Amino acid sequence: MDSLQGFGSPSDTNSSSSNINLNSSCSSSSNPSSPTATLSRYENQKRRDWNTFGQYLRNHRPPLSLPRCSGAHVLEFLRYLDQFGKTKVHTQMCPFFGHPNPPAPCPCPLRQAWGSLDALIGRLRAAFEENGGKPEANPFGARAVRLYLREVRDSQAKARGISYGKKKRKRPPQSSASTSLMPTTPPPAPPPPSSASQ
């Protein structure tokens, strides 16, 4: 979600926060003492998202410190991001409501896609804890945020006519020997009949 970048300058004053660093690079998996260590794409995106959220808090009126941030502020941030969305979400009045591939343009709004928001919250949730936040105080894991994401998923699925059901994992094909219920060696021959009955 590269559209999250740059809605404020990094030179703005930093908010004071207890134990939580908004200016960290969020890279727990790389060696912090090595300046040439390259971060993964995920780590880079997580760092950008964390910095963007920090900028949002600093630009908030009144400015917010991270320890005072709640799930309600996270929801406000997610709604703010909708203006940068690129996913057409049809309204119920639209003739293309529920059509995955509409045949013509319509005036319905562009929004952030549910998958992008879900991934963003996952990265911010991890970054919060990597920067000293306590898991039980993580605003990105708040119940209100989970409910909002579920609501966005369901409404976008209806509006766009697509299903967001969990994908089934493909199982690797098994060899015919391992799928057979029969043993690979023939069973032993039955014992010969006893001659005691004569």
LINKARA-V686586 format. One record per residue. N is the residue number from 0. D_CENTER is the distance of its C-alpha to the mean C-alpha in Angstrom with 1 decimal. Layout:
# LINKARA-V686586
n,d_center
N,D_CENTER
N,D_CENTER
This chain:
# LINKARA-V686586
n,d_center
0,10.9
1,14.4
2,15.7
3,14.6
4,17.5
5,20.9
6,21.8
7,24.1
8,26.1
9,25.3
10,28.9
11,28.4
12,29.4
13,26.9
14,26.4
15,27.8
16,25.4
17,26.5
18,24.9
19,21.7
20,21.8
21,20.1
22,21.7
23,20.6
24,19.2
25,16.4
26,17.5
27,18.4
28,18.7
29,21.3
30,24.8
31,25.2
32,28.9
33,28.6
34,28.4
35,28.1
36,25.1
37,22.6
38,19.0
39,16.5
40,14.5
41,11.3
42,13.6
43,15.1
44,12.0
45,11.0
46,14.7
47,14.9
48,12.2
49,14.0
50,17.3
51,16.4
52,15.5
53,18.7
54,20.6
55,19.5
56,20.9
57,24.0
58,24.6
59,24.2
60,27.6
61,28.6
62,26.6
63,24.2
64,23.9
65,20.7
66,22.4
67,23.4
68,19.9
69,18.8
70,16.2
71,18.4
72,18.1
73,14.3
74,14.9
75,17.6
76,15.4
77,13.0
78,16.2
79,17.7
80,15.1
81,16.1
82,19.3
83,17.7
84,16.0
85,17.3
86,16.6
87,19.8
88,19.4
89,22.9
90,24.7
91,26.7
92,29.9
93,28.8
94,30.7
95,27.7
96,25.5
97,24.0
98,24.9
99,22.3
100,24.7
101,27.0
102,30.4
103,30.9
104,29.2
105,28.7
106,28.3
107,25.0
108,22.5
109,19.7
110,16.3
111,12.8
112,11.2
113,9.0
114,6.6
115,6.8
116,6.5
117,3.6
118,2.2
119,5.4
120,5.6
121,4.3
122,6.7
123,9.1
124,9.4
125,10.4
126,12.6
127,14.2
128,15.5
129,16.5
130,18.6
131,20.5
132,18.8
133,19.5
134,16.8
135,18.8
136,18.9
137,15.2
138,14.8
139,11.0
140,11.5
141,14.3
142,15.2
143,15.7
144,12.1
145,11.0
146,14.0
147,13.3
148,9.9
149,12.0
150,14.8
151,13.2
152,12.0
153,15.6
154,17.4
155,15.9
156,16.6
157,20.2
158,20.7
159,19.7
160,21.1
161,18.3
162,16.9
163,13.3
164,14.7
165,13.5
166,15.0
167,17.8
168,18.2
169,21.3
170,23.8
171,26.0
172,29.5
173,32.0
174,35.5
175,38.2
176,39.9
177,37.0
178,36.3
179,40.0
180,41.1
181,44.6
182,45.5
183,46.1
184,49.6
185,52.3
186,53.3
187,56.5
188,59.7
189,60.9
190,64.0
191,67.4
192,69.1
193,71.3
194,75.1
195,75.7
196,76.3
197,79.5
